[in-house]
């Protein structure tokens, strides 16, 4: 999706002094509230899409807007400083700001669990680890280079224990309403390291509203607790967004484990389409890299959110993944790469998104 101003690239000459007039990356530090002192990067794509990368929370993405509409859900907590020791039980929820992207892992995704290999809290440590910022590349209009990127390194490590290092690149181009996320996870240690990752992509109002279509293709894998799903989902099978439901107040939720179908040999496309607003979010990823798609719904009053979550495993936790022999063990020096694209769509693209 290109904005008319930037699509006519030759038209800017002799009219613009600084590329920030169109967009780019701006870093700063929050100075108030529970997120005081947190480093952030605002990214303006020049297409109407702008979003906030939380450098001190694993380079995850909190706020995200397309023109006047928010795409992301923000929890009651919002910005919270990283809490490195929020790794017991469900402490992770105390600092969960929601946001367009919260990364779960790198060694546990799912509920608190323990086994002979140790004890782990809900969804792992990643989102409470600050990134080491490696580089920022700004657009250079004078070279006809519209691309930008920000690169950081996040290390989940313990002396004598597993040492996983994730290098994250978030990139795009001026005039494009797309966010590209490229992650490489490397085992820096000298012993095999368990690895799980889940990309918690959280969306809220106004993109998510009563009747917003949920777009995905694949097969829902039945679970024992599916009998507790709301009547709404028993009818709509995770293809429509509900109004606020009292059944989801507190810890209420509906969750589907999906084995997604790819549109070609590998690429999976899913997302949301709000036909009333003519606004949507398209999510693309590799089925070979991320063979699972988790769909979480929490329609609680004033906590109205849903998430599509590409993942290496269902969120069953490291102990269960080890038990059923689906846990990835990265050998020393071995790495895995993951790539996702999130794109805001409008108009005909929303109508055609099925």
C-alpha positions, 0 to 999 in steps of 0.5 A: 500500500503506497501513499500518493505523496511518496509513490510519486517519488520524483515529485519531492525534489527541491521541496523536502529538506529532511526525510523526517518530514515523510517518516522514519525512526525516532528514539526517546526515553519515557519520563513518567508513570510505571514505564519511566526510563524505558527506551522506545523507538517511534516509527512513522512509515509515511503511509498512515501507519506508525508504531512504537517499539519498546527497546527495553522490552525485547523490541516488542511493539506496543502502540500501533495506529493506521491513520486515526485508528488503533490496531493494537490492544493496550492492557490496563498496565500499558507501559511498564519497565522490564521486570527481569525476575517476573518469571515465577507462576503468572507474574508475567501478567503483571507486566503484560502491556498487550500491544501489537506484538509481545514475544513469548519465549525463548525457552518457554511458551505457555503456562507455568511448568516444571520438570527435571530441567527446572521451573519456568513461569508463564510465557518465559523471560523474553519480554522483560529483557532489554535489547542491546541496540545495534543499528538504526538505518534511516531513509535517504531520499537523496539516494532514492532509498526509502528503506529503514530498519532498526536492529537489536540483540536480546540475550536470555542467558544464565551462567552455566545454563542455556544461553540464547541470543535473538537478533531482531530486525524491524524494517519497512519502507516509506509509503508502505503500511507494512512492518517486517520482523526478522528474528534469528535465535542462536544458541551461544552456549556449549550445551543443547538449549530448549527453544520455544517461541510464540508471537502474541499479536494483540489487536483491539478496538476499533479494528476489533469490534462486534462482527469483525471477520477473523481470517485464517485457513486450516484445521482446529486441533481439538482440546479437552477444554473446548467444551468450555467455549462460549456459545458464540464460538460454538456457532462461529468457530473462531471466524467472527469477533463477539461483543463484550461477553460477561463469560470472559470477565476475569480469566475467561477466554476461548482459545483455538490451536490451529494447524494453518494452511499455506497459500502456496508451498509455505506462506501462511496468511491470516488476520482481521477484516473490519468491513464497516471501517474498511480496515484490516490487518494482514499477517504473513509468516512461514509455515515451515518456521512457525507451524502453529497458529494460536487464536486467543479471544478474551471478550471481557468488558473493558478488557476486549482483545483478541490475538493471532499467534504464530508459534513453534509449538502450541502454548503448552509449556516446555515440560509438556513439549519435552514430554511429547517430544516436540521441544526444539533443542538447539545445538551449540552454535545452531540457529533458527530464523523467523520472519513475519509481516504485518500489513494494514489494509483498506478498501478493496483489499479488505473486501477481498481478504477471505 
